[in-house]
């Protein structure tokens, strides 16, 4: 949310929970900037999450 770089979640340098969501960062610098003012970078239009998100199964792991 700081520099708007698109990254794969597994490549995130850091993550931070805020307002019921987890934000992921490309670098520790972007993480620190977010932590200094999360209201600026958090999306106020998103409602707080009410239930945990479960990952979809990896289709390559299915055996037929």
N, C-alpha and C positions, 0 to 999 in steps of 0.2 A: 504493500500500500504506500510505501514511502517513495521509491524510485519507479514503481510500476513495471519493473522487470518481471517477465513471466519465467517461472522456474518450476521444475518438477518437485513435488512435495518431498520426495526422498532425497533431494539435493539441497533442501533448505538449510541454511546456516544456523537458523534459530526459529523459534516460534513463541508466541505470546498469547495467552488467553485474554480476551477483553470483551466485555458486554455480552457474554454468552457465546462468543465465537473464538476460534483460534486463528490467528494471523501468522503467516509464514514469511520469512525474510531471506533475501539472497545473500546478505552479509551481516556481520555483527554490528557494523556501523548503522545500517538501516534499522536494525532491531533497537539500538540505543536511541536513535532519533524518534522512533515510534514510542518507546517507553517514556521519553521526555514530554510528549504531548499526544497521548493516544486519541483524544477527542478530535484532534485535527485530521488524523489519518483513518480512524475507524469509520465505517460507513453508518451514519446515523439513520439511514433509511432501512437498515436491516433490523428486523425484530430479534429479540434475544432468542436463542435456540432453546426449545423446551424439552428436547430429547436428544440423546447422543446419536451421532451419525455412525452407521455401520458401513464398513467397506464392502463394496461389491466383490463377489468372488472373482478371482483371476480366471478368465475363460481358458487360458492355456493349462490350468491345473486340472481341468475336467478330463476324466478318462472315459472313453466310450467302448 
